[in-house]
Amino acid sequence: MRDQIIMAKLYASIAKAKNESGLCDSLIKHSRTNHYAIGDASSDAELQPSALDQAKAMGHILSIAKDQFYDCLIVARKLRAMLQSTELNVNLLRKKSAFLIQLAAKVVPKPLHCLPLQLTTDYYLQSYENKGFPNKDKLEDTSLYHYAIFSDNVLAASVVVNSTVLHAKEPEKHVFHIVTDKLNFAAMKMWFLVYPPAGAAIQVENVDDFTWLNSSYCPVLRQLESARMKEYYFKANQASSLSVGSDNLKYRNPKYLSMLNHLRFYLPEVYPKLDKILFLDDDIVVQKDLTPLWSVNLEGMVNGAVETCKESFHRFDKYLNFSNPKISDNFDANACGWAFGMNIFDLKEWRKQDITGIYHRWQNMNEDRTLWKLGTLPPGLITFYKLMYPLERSWHVLGLGYDPALNKTEIENAAVIHYNGNNKPWLDLAISKYKSYWSRYVMFDNSYLRACNINE
């Protein structure tokens, strides 16, 4: 029946060109009838009983059209034109779809916009700016378990902390270091002052207070402030833009402009007294006690992470430009990629091997973005090349933000699950069957979430 629709459109076009309006109208009418009869069916068994009669009727009118109009050359040309037109429409729809998905993923929903506003208002009205967190003596205690979370999303950060503490065997030995931006600092601090993690110590800092993090020291900050980068981001709809169209739309994600996203390369500077730290993204959920990670022997490596390559997927050539000799001469295109999001870092080894210096050197070489696009994973792969220790896969399961076909057992057995991708669990775009793994750690009954209509 679908093939009949295609041929009906073909012969209707020829009939119209030959002024055979009666036959043209009949073909269009039967085509619409077939469309309606098929509906959402994906197999013959799902069709209505009347579909067979409609297919026979369409076959009869097509037979008349074929006898009257069939010419091999004309039919071939028409089919080729229809194919080209369909391909153009598909490409256009793909671009529109990519834009709308990116837009939906990056626009802050009203309830999530409300939450930091409510928290910030109370922070100043109730004079919480003069209050501090307890257990300050734990912040630099190297015998404890330290976490780094860099986030501008209060709700997401709260889930990371809540889920970690709930599964910790000794919560009092865990220390959470949260860094946010100036806009969200009051809200983030207010949340954890009002809802402190049971037994654990916490610190909330403002990235803008790190005076050492400036464009003279940090290459990526200098690049973000450049005229070329501003044109790339803020003149994307103009013909003079460095990259026109939607091909690189995902690289225009505002997170790439945030130093919170790049702060992971400065962990020893942010925490100069610590020896080891576990870095957690704010779109993860912890499902098991993570303390064994501090006992993993990294064997002289700096970064303990889960590898992400399966067959040819997620290897270095997916992220880096191997047509450039600076890349091809220094790296193996088939080297296995790994995941940011749950990484145990040996900060003593980091300082010893000057990892931040390596990162700076490659960022300077990528001033024109010819070695890789934007983001933190490509420079991460370069910076920690041959310095990454592979963790067991069960420590970190990825893909809950884009892959609806993940193995349920793997998800439930994982220590950490990661909603990497556009379908974040706090958005309407979330993959519904994965949302409960995240929402079970949201404090839906507290007054701030109720006031902002944040519910399950």
C-alpha positions in Angstrom: 0.0 0.0 0.0 2.9 2.4 0.7 4.4 1.5 -2.7 1.0 2.2 -4.3 1.0 5.7 -2.7 4.4 6.4 -4.3 3.3 5.3 -7.7 0.0 7.2 -7.4 1.9 10.4 -6.7 4.1 9.6 -9.7 1.2 9.0 -12.1 -0.8 11.9 -10.7 2.1 14.2 -11.6 2.2 12.9 -15.1 -1.6 13.1 -15.4 -1.6 16.7 -14.3 1.0 17.6 -16.8 -1.1 16.0 -19.6 -4.3 17.8 -18.4 -5.9 14.5 -17.4 -7.5 16.1 -14.3 -10.1 13.3 -13.8 -7.5 10.6 -13.4 -5.2 12.9 -11.5 -8.0 13.6 -8.9 -8.8 9.9 -8.7 -5.2 8.9 -8.0 -4.8 11.6 -5.3 -8.1 10.5 -3.7 -7.0 6.8 -3.5 -3.6 7.9 -2.2 -5.3 9.7 0.7 -7.5 6.8 1.4 -4.5 4.5 1.6 -2.7 6.9 3.9 -5.7 6.9 6.2 -6.0 3.1 6.1 -2.4 2.6 7.0 -2.4 5.0 9.9 0.2 4.0 12.5 0.3 0.4 11.4 3.8 -1.1 11.1 2.7 -4.6 9.8 -0.1 -6.1 7.8 -1.6 -7.6 10.9 -2.2 -4.1 12.3 -4.3 -3.0 9.3 -8.1 -2.8 9.3 -10.0 -5.6 7.4 -11.1 -3.0 4.8 -7.5 -2.2 3.9 -7.3 -5.1 1.4 -10.3 -3.8 -0.5 -8.7 -0.3 -0.6 -5.4 -1.8 -1.9 -7.3 -3.6 -4.6 -9.2 -0.4 -5.6 -5.9 1.5 -5.7 -4.3 -1.3 -7.8 -7.2 -1.0 -10.3 -6.7 2.8 -10.8 -2.9 2.4 -11.0 -3.4 -0.2 -13.7 -5.5 2.3 -15.7 -2.8 5.0 -15.2 0.0 2.7 -16.2 -1.7 1.6 -19.4 -2.3 5.3 -20.3 0.9 7.0 -19.2 3.7 4.5 -18.7 7.0 5.6 -20.3 10.2 4.2 -18.8 12.2 7.4 -19.3 9.5 9.7 -17.9 8.9 7.4 -14.9 12.6 7.2 -14.1 12.9 11.0 -14.2 9.9 11.5 -12.0 11.1 9.0 -9.5 14.5 10.6 -9.4 12.9 14.0 -8.8 10.7 12.7 -6.1 13.7 11.1 -4.4 15.7 14.3 -4.5 12.8 16.3 -3.2 12.3 13.8 -0.3 16.0 13.9 0.6 15.9 17.7 0.7 12.8 17.6 3.0 14.4 15.0 5.3 17.6 17.1 5.6 15.5 20.2 6.4 13.5 18.3 9.0 16.7 16.9 10.5 18.1 20.4 10.9 14.9 21.7 12.4 14.7 18.7 14.8 18.4 19.2 15.9 17.7 22.8 16.6 14.5 22.2 18.5 16.1 19.4 20.6 19.1 21.6 21.5 16.7 24.4 22.3 14.5 22.3 24.5 17.6 20.8 26.3 19.2 24.2 27.0 16.2 26.4 27.9 15.6 26.4 31.7 12.0 25.3 32.5 10.0 27.8 34.6 10.0 25.6 37.8 13.8 25.2 37.6 14.2 29.0 37.1 11.9 29.6 40.0 13.9 27.5 42.5 17.1 29.5 42.6 15.1 32.7 42.6 13.2 31.6 45.7 16.4 30.4 47.4 18.3 33.6 46.6 15.5 35.8 47.9 15.4 34.0 51.2 19.2 33.9 51.4 19.3 37.7 51.6 16.0 38.4 53.3 16.9 35.9 56.1 20.5 37.0 56.4 22.0 33.6 55.5 25.0 35.3 53.8 26.4 35.6 57.3 26.1 31.8 58.0 28.7 29.3 57.3 28.9 25.5 57.1 30.1 23.4 60.0 33.0 20.9 59.9 35.4 23.4 58.2 38.3 21.3 59.7 37.3 18.5 57.3 37.8 20.5 54.1 41.5 19.8 53.9 41.7 16.5 55.8 43.4 14.0 53.4 42.2 11.0 55.4 38.6 11.7 54.3 36.7 11.1 51.0 36.5 14.3 48.9 34.2 15.0 46.0 34.3 17.9 43.5 31.0 18.9 41.9 30.9 21.9 39.5 27.3 23.0 38.8 24.9 25.8 38.3 21.9 23.6 38.8 20.8 23.5 42.5 18.3 20.6 42.0 20.8 18.5 40.1 23.6 19.1 42.6 21.3 18.1 45.5 20.6 14.8 43.9 24.3 14.0 43.4 24.9 14.8 47.1 21.8 13.1 48.4 22.3 9.9 46.5 26.0 9.7 47.5 25.4 10.3 51.2 22.5 7.8 51.3 24.7 5.0 50.0 27.8 5.9 52.0 28.6 3.5 54.8 30.3 6.3 56.9 28.7 9.6 55.8 30.7 11.6 58.3 33.9 10.7 56.4 32.7 12.3 53.1 33.3 15.9 52.1 31.6 17.6 49.2 33.2 20.6 47.5 30.7 22.4 45.3 31.7 25.2 43.0 29.0 27.3 41.2 28.8 30.6 39.4 28.0 34.1 40.7 24.4 33.9 39.6 23.7 30.7 41.5 26.0 31.0 44.4 23.5 32.4 46.9 20.9 29.8 45.9 23.3 26.9 46.0 24.6 27.9 49.4 21.1 28.5 50.8 20.0 25.0 49.7 22.7 23.2 51.5 22.5 25.4 54.6 18.8 24.6 54.9 19.2 20.9 53.8 22.7 19.8 54.8 23.8 16.3 53.8 23.3 14.1 56.9 26.7 13.7 58.6 28.8 14.8 55.6 30.8 18.1 55.4 30.0 20.5 52.5 31.6 23.6 51.0 30.1 25.9 48.4 32.3 28.3 46.4 31.9 30.9 43.7 34.1 30.3 40.6 34.3 34.1 40.2 36.2 34.3 43.5 39.1 32.3 42.0 41.2 35.3 41.1 44.0 33.1 39.8 41.5 31.9 37.1 42.1 34.7 34.6 42.7 35.0 30.9 46.5 35.6 31.4 46.8 32.2 33.1 44.0 30.2 31.4 44.1 29.8 27.6 40.5 28.7 27.3 39.3 31.7 29.2 41.3 34.0 26.9 39.7 32.2 23.9 36.2 32.5 25.3 36.7 36.2 25.6 38.0 36.6 22.0 36.1 38.3 19.2 36.2 35.1 17.1 34.4 33.1 19.8 31.8 35.8 20.4 31.1 35.8 16.7 30.8 32.1 16.7 28.3 32.1 19.5 26.4 35.3 19.2 26.2 35.8 15.4 25.4 32.2 14.5 22.4 33.3 12.3 24.5 35.7 10.2 26.1 34.7 6.9 29.4 36.1 8.2 29.5 33.6 11.1 32.5 31.4 11.3 30.2 28.3 10.9 26.9 28.7 9.2 24.1 26.2 9.6 23.2 23.6 12.2 26.1 21.2 11.5 27.9 22.4 14.6 24.8 23.3 16.6 25.7 21.2 19.6 29.0 23.0 19.9 27.1 26.3 20.4 25.9 24.9 23.7 26.2 27.7 26.3 27.9 25.3 28.7 31.0 25.6 26.6 31.2 29.3 27.5 31.1 28.5 31.3 34.3 28.2 33.2 32.5 25.7 35.4 32.8 23.3 32.5 36.6 23.8 32.2 37.3 24.0 36.0 37.9 20.2 36.0 41.4 20.9 34.5 42.4 23.0 37.5 41.6 20.6 40.4 45.0 20.9 42.0 44.7 24.7 42.0 41.2 24.6 43.5 42.2 22.0 46.1 45.9 22.5 46.8 45.9 20.5 50.1 44.2 17.4 48.8 45.9 14.2 47.4 42.9 12.5 45.8 39.5 13.7 44.7 36.5 12.1 43.0 35.0 14.4 40.3 31.3 14.0 39.7 29.1 15.6 37.0 25.8 17.1 38.1 23.8 14.8 35.8 24.8 11.6 37.6 23.1 9.5 40.4 25.1 7.4 42.9 23.6 4.0 43.7 26.4 2.4 45.8 29.0 3.3 48.4 31.9 4.9 46.4 34.6 4.8 49.1 36.4 1.8 47.5 37.4 4.1 44.6 39.9 5.8 46.9 41.7 2.5 47.4 42.0 1.7 43.7 45.7 1.5 42.8 46.0 3.7 39.7 49.5 2.4 39.0 51.0 5.8 38.5 48.2 7.0 36.3 46.4 10.3 37.1 42.8 9.7 36.0 40.7 6.7 36.9 37.8 6.4 34.5 35.5 4.0 32.7 36.4 3.4 29.1 33.7 4.0 26.5 34.9 2.3 23.3 32.9 -0.5 21.9 34.3 -1.8 18.6 35.0 1.4 16.6 32.8 3.7 18.7 34.2 6.4 21.0 37.8 6.1 20.0 40.1 9.0 19.7 39.3 9.6 16.0 35.7 10.4 16.9 36.8 13.4 18.9 40.1 14.7 17.4 41.1 15.9 13.9 43.6 13.2 12.7 44.0 15.0 9.4 46.2 17.5 11.4 49.7 16.2 11.9 49.8 17.7 15.4 47.2 15.1 16.3 48.2 12.2 14.0 51.9 12.4 15.0 51.1 12.3 18.7 48.1 10.1 19.3 46.7 6.7 18.2 43.4 7.1 16.3 42.2 3.8 17.7 43.0 4.6 21.4 40.0 4.0 23.6 38.0 6.9 24.8 36.8 7.3 28.3 34.1 9.2 30.2 34.2 12.4 32.2 31.5 12.4 34.9 32.9 10.0 37.5 36.7 10.2 37.7 39.0 9.5 40.6 42.0 11.9 40.3 45.4 11.4 41.9 46.3 15.1 42.6 49.8 14.3 43.8 50.6 12.6 40.5 48.8 15.4 38.7 51.1 18.0 40.2 54.2 15.8 39.7 53.5 15.4 36.0 52.3 19.0 35.4 49.0 17.9 33.9 47.6 21.4 33.9 50.7 22.5 31.9 50.0 19.8 29.3 46.4 21.0 29.1 47.5 24.6 28.6 49.9 23.7 25.9 47.3 21.9 23.8 44.7 24.6 24.4 47.1 27.2 23.0 47.7 25.0 19.9 44.0 24.8 19.4 43.4 28.5 19.3 41.7 28.2 15.9 39.8 25.0 16.9 41.4 23.0 14.1 42.6 20.2 16.4 39.1 19.6 18.0 35.8 21.4 18.3 34.7 22.8 21.7 34.0 20.9 24.9 36.1 19.2 27.6 36.3 15.6 26.5 38.6 16.1 23.5 41.2 18.1 25.5 40.7 15.6 28.3 41.6 12.7 26.0 44.7 14.6 25.0 45.7 15.8 28.4 45.4 12.4 30.1 46.7 10.4 27.1 48.4 7.3 28.5 47.7 8.6 32.0 44.2 7.1 32.4 43.6 4.0 34.5 40.5 1.9 33.3 38.0 1.3 36.0 35.5 -1.6 36.0 32.5 -0.8 33.8 30.1 -1.3 36.6 31.4 1.8 38.3 29.9 4.1 35.7 27.1 3.4 33.3 26.5 6.1 30.7 23.8 6.9 28.1 20.7 7.5 30.2 20.3 10.9 28.6 20.1 9.6 25.0 19.9 5.8 24.7 16.5 4.2 25.4 17.9 0.7 24.8 20.3 0.4 27.8 20.4 -2.9 29.7 18.2 -2.6 32.8 20.4 -5.0 34.9 23.5 -3.0 34.0 21.8 0.2 35.1 20.6 -1.2 38.4 24.0 -2.8 39.2 26.0 0.3 38.4 27.6 2.3 41.2 27.0 5.5 39.2 24.5 6.1 36.4 25.0 9.1 34.1 22.4 11.0 32.2 24.8 12.3 29.6 23.0 13.6 26.5 20.1 16.1 25.9 17.4 14.1 27.8 18.3 15.2 31.3 16.1 13.7 34.1 14.8 17.2 35.2 13.5 18.0 31.7 10.3 17.0 29.9 12.7 15.5 27.4 13.8 12.8 29.9 13.5 9.2 28.8 10.6 8.2 31.1 11.8 4.7 32.0 15.0 6.1 33.4 13.5 9.1 35.3 12.7 7.2 38.5 16.4 6.4 39.2 16.9 10.2 39.5 13.6 11.4 41.0 13.8 9.0 44.0 16.6 11.3 45.4 14.6 14.6 44.9 13.1 16.1 48.0 9.7 16.7 46.5 8.0 17.4 49.8 10.2 20.4 50.8 8.6 23.9 50.7 10.9 25.3 47.9 10.0 22.6 45.4 6.3 22.8 46.2 6.4 26.6 45.8 7.9 26.2 42.4 5.6 23.3 41.3 8.5 20.8 41.0 6.9 17.4 41.3 7.3 13.9 40.1 
